[in-house]
Amino acid sequence: MKSEWRNTTSAYRKINEQRLLPRVQLETYNTLFSLGPSTAGEITQRLGEYQGNPSYHKRLAELEGKGCVTRNLGADADGKTVWVWDVNGQLPGPPPKRVKKVPSPDALTLSKCIIPLRKLYLDLKAKKCSEAEAIKILSLWAERASGRKTAEASSAPKPKPTTPEAKAVATIWSQVT
């Protein structure tokens, strides 16, 4: 416990002496250090509304991302579950790199199909087609989307989808029926 306190104090001194944090993050960090484990509301209340209130709770998340504060679940005075923030004795590191999420090919294909499928659905609904007619229209639409040229859908064997869009339509249709 004593060594943890020493680490925290030496990290606090180093952060302040070398100005390792931007101004508002440093104010937030110093307040958290002086208060000890605290909620975001307590820190904001302590720092007050001066200077247009630079959203201290957001700075806590930034400090957590840099690795110099931690948050744990705790209870406030009313017994409600809240995040309790505390300094952890670590020097701030570089902020974590954001990884751009790339949607899966299936999601991309499906997103390309949604608008045409919606139009098809509205057309079928407006025409008040029977189920058999709807299946015929949908199979023709899927064949057109796949790039195949065929005769009537009823006389032609079921086409195997070739384009990703047609495969997505076939998958959706098989789940619906």
N, C-alpha and C positions, 0 to 999 in steps of 0.2 A: 504494500500500500504506500509506504514511504517512497520507494523508488518510482512508483507511478506518479506521485505528486511532484517529485523532482523532475521527471521527464516533462510533465505538463508545464511546470514553471520555467524550465529552460527553453522549451518550445515557445512559450508565451514571450519570453524576453527576446529570443532570436527573431520572432515574427515582428515584434515592435521595433527593435533596433535596426533591422535590415529592411523594414517596410516591405514585407513579402506579400502583403495583401493590399488591394485597392482600399480607398478611404472608407467607404460605407461597410465593406466586408470587415475591415479592421475594427471599426466602431462596434459592429455586431459581435465580433470575436471577443473584444475586450469586455463588453458588457456580459457576455456569456461566461467568460472567465471569472469576472467579479461576482456574478450571481450564483455560479455553480449550476448544477442541473436545473434547467428551466424550460418552460413552454415558450412557443413563439409569441403568444399573447403577453407573457410576462416581460419578455425582452422588448417588444414594441412599446409596452406601457412604460418601461424604464427609460427607453430612449426618447419617448415622447413623439409629438406630432410636428416637431420643428423641421425645417428645411423640406417641407412638402412631403414628409413621411416617405422615405425612399424604399418602401416595402421590405422591411427587415426580414420578414419570414422567407422571402425569396432568396435573400442573402444566405440564410441558414442552409438552404438546399445547395447553393453554390459552394459553400464552405464544406458541406458534406461530400460533394463531388470532388473537391480538392483533397479530401482525406484528413482535414484537421479538426472536424467535429463529428460526433456520432449522434444518432437518435435511437431511442428505445421507447417502447410503449410504457406509459405510466399513468397515474391518476392525478387529476387536479384536485383543488380543495373541495369541489362538489362531488367528487367520486367518479367523474366522467373519464373515460379512457382518452388520453391525449398523447401526442409525441413529446417526449422529454429530450431536450438537446443538451449536450455537454461537450467540452473540449476533451481531446483524447491524447494530447502530448505528441502528436505527429506534426511535422512541418508540412505546409501545403505543397502538394505536388501539382503537376500540370492537370488541367481539367480533363476529364475522360473524353476521348474522341467519340463523336456521334457516328454511329453506324447507320447509313441510309438503308432503310428496308426496301428490298427489291421484291415486288410481288411475284408470286410463283407464276409460271407460264399458264397454269390452269386458271388462275385468277384473272390474268390478263385476257385470256381467251373468253372467259365468261363475261368479263366487263364489256368486251366488244359485242357480245351477243345480246345483252340485256335490252338495249333500245330496240333492235329489230324484233326481238321476241315480244316485247311489250306492244309494239305496233301490230304484230301479227295477232296477238291476243285481243286487242281492241277491235281489229277488223273482224275476227271470228265472232266476237261478242255482238258487234253491230249487225252482222249478217244473220245472227241467230241460227247458226249452223247446227246440224245434228252432230253427234259424236263421230259418225263415220265420215261426214264431210270435213269435219275439223281435222281428222287424222289424214285424210287425203290431201288437204291443203298444206298441212304441216309437213308431210313427206315431200310434197312438191317443193315447198320452201327450203327444206333441208337439202334436197337434190340441187336446187339452184345455188344455195350457199356453198355446196361442195364443188360446184363447177361442172357437174355432169349434165349432159343433155339426154333426157329420156322421154318416153311417151307418157301416157297417163300413169299415175302412181299405182292405181289399182291393178293394171296389167303388168307392170314392171316388177321384178323381184325387189325386195327391200335393198336399197343401196347401202353400201358401206361408206360411212363418212370418210372423206379424205382430208378436208381442211380442218384446222383446229376448231373453227367456228361451228362447222357441221358436227364434229364430234361432241362439242359441248351441248349443242341442241339435242343430239341423239341421247346423250347422257341425261339431260334434264327431262326429256320426253319419257325415257324409260322409267325414271323415278316417279313421274306424274301418273303414268298408266299402270 
